[in-house]
Amino acid sequence: MKIPFVSFEVMHREISDEITEKFREVYERNWFIQGQELESFEQEFAAYCGVKYCVGVGNGLDALYLPLKAYGIGSGDEVIVPSNTFIATALAVSYTGAEPVFVEPTLESFNIDPERIEEKITDRTKAIMAVHLYGQPAPMQEIREIADRHGLKVIEDSAQAHGATYRGRRTGSLGDAAGFSFYPGKNLGALGDGGAVVTNDKELADKVRALGNYGSDYKYHHIYQGNNSRLDEVQAAFLRIKLRQLDRWNARRAEIAEQYRKGIHNPKVILPAVSEGNTHVYHIYALRCQERDALEQYLNERGIGTNKHYPIPMHLQGAYEALHIPEGTLPLAEEISATELSIPMYYGMTEEEIAYVVEAINAF
Ligand SMILES: *Cc1c(COP(=O)(O)O)cnc(C)c1O
């Protein structure tokens, strides 16, 4: 049996007619940037997240960078970033001119350990990036309390957690602002690049919208040195169609996770845990195994696609050489990089395929 790490096939087959009809509609409307599809998507996605405002942007990286920039964070400032995340979280900080300060995760949740945040806060710290890694919300209550004690902004990196909930509230509604990515492989993915900022802060939403549109609040009137980062009509239109299916597609991911949890009982493998009060949307189903590379090879040889999130921690990447954080300084991020293995998780996996993955892991 051949099981890819990820496949859009079944998901996209289900909406194929709707997508092609919608494409024709947008095509014939002849209006491709900042039109009615974007406006509708922004309203629908804000409502979905449980917030007042949504601003479509070009990608997830910009959806994190623009709120930081809009809050006035820049050169000389520091922003707390988990040591275990996709590098975009840190790059968003670096692009403002501020410095990312890495804080270790817990091995159980893979998310930032709130107990370790305060020791990294200085008088230059301006914000905390709360990443809902792999689809599970970060410990927002603790993060909020720390942020309030020190007067910091909380920006959620929700790029992997569309639809996940924390104590009954959706991600995107838990911080001062949140950035989402609609990269095709995300739980809500466009057919290309896309992103959105969501917030209840009207001033922030207006500023993000202007910053992503050449710093313009109305046409040919420029109040900031902005950039060009917009969600186009075609992608917004596709996202509206997919948003209507998101909860159903996420529910299937949760079912697959439940079957993995019930079925996998290899003592060499640690399954992901869901923290109390959270629902997990399993953007990534992350195992840990001390013999990770052998397990990966074993599964690949049996036709099962895998991935590692992420094989090199950020502090050991060339991009962050200048921070001079030597190996061994962030041992938990390094441990996760060395032991994490992601196994197939996507809407459309069949019962047979799930059972095959379970059996293969148990036989390792
Ligand atoms: C995907 C991702 C991003 C960046 O999104 P893009 O749309 O690829 O720019 C940011 N943070 C995390 C955690 C991600 O997984």
The ligand as an SDF file (V2000), in Angstrom:
LIG
                    3D

 15 15  0  0  0  0  0  0  0  0999 V2000
    3.0410   27.9320    7.5510 C   0  0  0  0  0  0  0  0  0  0  0  0
    3.4490   28.6680    8.7550 C   0  0  0  0  0  0  0  0  0  0  0  0
    3.7360   30.0370    8.7360 C   0  0  0  0  0  0  0  0  0  0  0  0
    3.8870   30.8330    7.4630 C   0  0  0  0  0  0  0  0  0  0  0  0
    2.8570   30.7760    6.5720 O   0  0  0  0  0  0  0  0  0  0  0  0
    3.1240   31.0430    5.0110 P   0  0  0  0  0  0  0  0  0  0  0  0
    1.7660   31.2200    4.4520 O   0  0  0  0  0  0  0  0  0  0  0  0
    3.8430   29.8590    4.4750 O   0  0  0  0  0  0  0  0  0  0  0  0
    3.9420   32.2870    4.9040 O   0  0  0  0  0  0  0  0  0  0  0  0
    3.9740   30.6750    9.9300 C   0  0  0  0  0  0  0  0  0  0  0  0
    3.9840   30.0050   11.0940 N   0  0  0  0  0  0  0  0  0  0  0  0
    3.7540   28.6870   11.1590 C   0  0  0  0  0  0  0  0  0  0  0  0
    3.7480   28.0080   12.4910 C   0  0  0  0  0  0  0  0  0  0  0  0
    3.5050   27.9620    9.9880 C   0  0  0  0  0  0  0  0  0  0  0  0
    3.2930   26.6470   10.0620 O   0  0  0  0  0  0  0  0  0  0  0  0
  1  2  1  0
  2  3  1  0
  2 14  2  0
  3  4  1  0
  3 10  2  0
  4  5  1  0
  5  6  1  0
  6  7  2  0
  6  8  1  0
  6  9  1  0
 10 11  1  0
 11 12  2  0
 12 13  1  0
 12 14  1  0
 14 15  1  0
M  END
$$$$
